[in-house]
Amino acid sequence: MNTNKKSNSKLTIKVRILFTVIVTLLIWSHLTWDYFNGGVPKHHILNREDFPAISNWWGGITLPIFTWILLYRIKQRVDTYNSYDSLHSIFYGFIGMLLFGISLSYFFSIGSEIPGYMMIGLFVLSFMIPVYRSEYFLGFVISTAYMFGAILPMGMGIILWTIYAITYKFIRRSFLSIVSRIGKRIKKNT
């Protein structure tokens, strides 16, 4: 890798370490608070009592590792494209999904049906915006970890983000190709 790309990267090792440390402190602060205020909760898969429960303690280990891995993937993409615009889109994608996850958690906590519609909306959005990227996934997991623990959003996220990647990279591309061919035929016939 040439040194010019390294010097232009805004996601330096210091920034990634700092962000990972902040996430680590937040998750362990939350776990400590839970421990001294009634115990660390467990969350049942799909919110069903007959399914196994996963303790939030696992989030203290997995969330920092998960954060580091996704930040590394983001850095690789930034270094590959090396553009100011990509850093802005990464930041806005992360913040957007952070707000989405906070809203989803809030509506879930009050027993609303809105989270189901929000997830359908996110699926529709995945046809237009590459929400399968790491910054979206990281924003989603961090913002929903308070409500659901870290493990459940990671597990569900892996499934959903795989679907979003397939939707954006293959289904969307096929759809646009078909529309383009139809447009060319219509233009050719007129």
Contacts in CASP RR format, 6 or more apart in sequence:
PFRMAT RR
TARGET T0000
AUTHOR 0000-0000-0000
METHOD contacts of the structure
MODEL  1
MNTNKKSNSKLTIKVRILFTVIVTLLIWSHLTWDYFNGGVPKHHILNRED
FPAISNWWGGITLPIFTWILLYRIKQRVDTYNSYDSLHSIFYGFIGMLLF
GISLSYFFSIGSEIPGYMMIGLFVLSFMIPVYRSEYFLGFVISTAYMFGA
ILPMGMGIILWTIYAITYKFIRRSFLSIVSRIGKRIKKNT
1 79 0 8 1.000
5 79 0 8 1.000
5 82 0 8 1.000
6 79 0 8 1.000
8 82 0 8 1.000
9 75 0 8 1.000
9 78 0 8 1.000
9 79 0 8 1.000
9 82 0 8 1.000
10 78 0 8 1.000
10 87 0 8 1.000
11 71 0 8 1.000
11 74 0 8 1.000
11 75 0 8 1.000
11 78 0 8 1.000
11 87 0 8 1.000
16 68 0 8 1.000
16 71 0 8 1.000
16 72 0 8 1.000
16 75 0 8 1.000
19 67 0 8 1.000
19 71 0 8 1.000
20 64 0 8 1.000
20 67 0 8 1.000
20 68 0 8 1.000
20 71 0 8 1.000
23 63 0 8 1.000
23 64 0 8 1.000
23 67 0 8 1.000
23 142 0 8 1.000
24 60 0 8 1.000
24 63 0 8 1.000
24 64 0 8 1.000
24 67 0 8 1.000
27 59 0 8 1.000
27 60 0 8 1.000
27 63 0 8 1.000
27 64 0 8 1.000
27 145 0 8 1.000
27 150 0 8 1.000
28 60 0 8 1.000
30 56 0 8 1.000
30 145 0 8 1.000
30 146 0 8 1.000
31 40 0 8 1.000
31 56 0 8 1.000
31 57 0 8 1.000
31 59 0 8 1.000
31 60 0 8 1.000
34 40 0 8 1.000
34 41 0 8 1.000
34 56 0 8 1.000
40 55 0 8 1.000
40 56 0 8 1.000
40 57 0 8 1.000
41 55 0 8 1.000
41 56 0 8 1.000
41 149 0 8 1.000
42 53 0 8 1.000
42 54 0 8 1.000
42 55 0 8 1.000
42 56 0 8 1.000
43 53 0 8 1.000
43 54 0 8 1.000
43 56 0 8 1.000
43 148 0 8 1.000
43 149 0 8 1.000
43 151 0 8 1.000
43 152 0 8 1.000
44 51 0 8 1.000
44 52 0 8 1.000
44 53 0 8 1.000
44 54 0 8 1.000
45 51 0 8 1.000
45 52 0 8 1.000
45 53 0 8 1.000
45 54 0 8 1.000
45 152 0 8 1.000
54 149 0 8 1.000
54 151 0 8 1.000
54 152 0 8 1.000
56 149 0 8 1.000
56 150 0 8 1.000
56 151 0 8 1.000
58 150 0 8 1.000
58 151 0 8 1.000
59 145 0 8 1.000
59 149 0 8 1.000
59 150 0 8 1.000
59 151 0 8 1.000
60 150 0 8 1.000
62 150 0 8 1.000
62 151 0 8 1.000
62 154 0 8 1.000
63 141 0 8 1.000
63 142 0 8 1.000
63 145 0 8 1.000
63 150 0 8 1.000
63 154 0 8 1.000
66 138 0 8 1.000
66 141 0 8 1.000
66 150 0 8 1.000
66 154 0 8 1.000
67 138 0 8 1.000
67 142 0 8 1.000
70 134 0 8 1.000
70 135 0 8 1.000
70 137 0 8 1.000
70 138 0 8 1.000
71 134 0 8 1.000
71 138 0 8 1.000
73 134 0 8 1.000
74 90 0 8 1.000
74 133 0 8 1.000
74 134 0 8 1.000
74 135 0 8 1.000
74 138 0 8 1.000
77 86 0 8 1.000
77 90 0 8 1.000
77 133 0 8 1.000
77 134 0 8 1.000
78 86 0 8 1.000
78 87 0 8 1.000
78 90 0 8 1.000
90 133 0 8 1.000
90 135 0 8 1.000
91 135 0 8 1.000
93 133 0 8 1.000
93 135 0 8 1.000
93 136 0 8 1.000
94 135 0 8 1.000
94 136 0 8 1.000
94 138 0 8 1.000
94 139 0 8 1.000
96 139 0 8 1.000
97 131 0 8 1.000
97 135 0 8 1.000
97 136 0 8 1.000
97 137 0 8 1.000
97 138 0 8 1.000
97 139 0 8 1.000
97 140 0 8 1.000
97 143 0 8 1.000
98 139 0 8 1.000
98 140 0 8 1.000
98 142 0 8 1.000
98 143 0 8 1.000
99 143 0 8 1.000
100 118 0 8 1.000
100 122 0 8 1.000
100 140 0 8 1.000
100 143 0 8 1.000
101 139 0 8 1.000
101 140 0 8 1.000
101 143 0 8 1.000
101 144 0 8 1.000
102 143 0 8 1.000
103 118 0 8 1.000
104 115 0 8 1.000
104 118 0 8 1.000
104 119 0 8 1.000
104 143 0 8 1.000
104 144 0 8 1.000
105 143 0 8 1.000
105 144 0 8 1.000
105 146 0 8 1.000
105 147 0 8 1.000
105 148 0 8 1.000
107 114 0 8 1.000
107 115 0 8 1.000
107 118 0 8 1.000
108 115 0 8 1.000
108 147 0 8 1.000
109 147 0 8 1.000
119 160 0 8 1.000
122 131 0 8 1.000
122 160 0 8 1.000
122 164 0 8 1.000
123 163 0 8 1.000
123 164 0 8 1.000
123 167 0 8 1.000
125 131 0 8 1.000
126 132 0 8 1.000
126 163 0 8 1.000
126 164 0 8 1.000
126 167 0 8 1.000
126 168 0 8 1.000
127 167 0 8 1.000
127 168 0 8 1.000
127 171 0 8 1.000
127 172 0 8 1.000
127 175 0 8 1.000
128 172 0 8 1.000
129 168 0 8 1.000
130 136 0 8 1.000
130 168 0 8 1.000
131 161 0 8 1.000
131 164 0 8 1.000
131 168 0 8 1.000
132 161 0 8 1.000
132 162 0 8 1.000
132 164 0 8 1.000
132 165 0 8 1.000
132 167 0 8 1.000
132 168 0 8 1.000
132 169 0 8 1.000
136 161 0 8 1.000
137 157 0 8 1.000
137 161 0 8 1.000
140 153 0 8 1.000
140 157 0 8 1.000
141 150 0 8 1.000
141 153 0 8 1.000
141 154 0 8 1.000
141 157 0 8 1.000
144 152 0 8 1.000
144 153 0 8 1.000
145 153 0 8 1.000
END
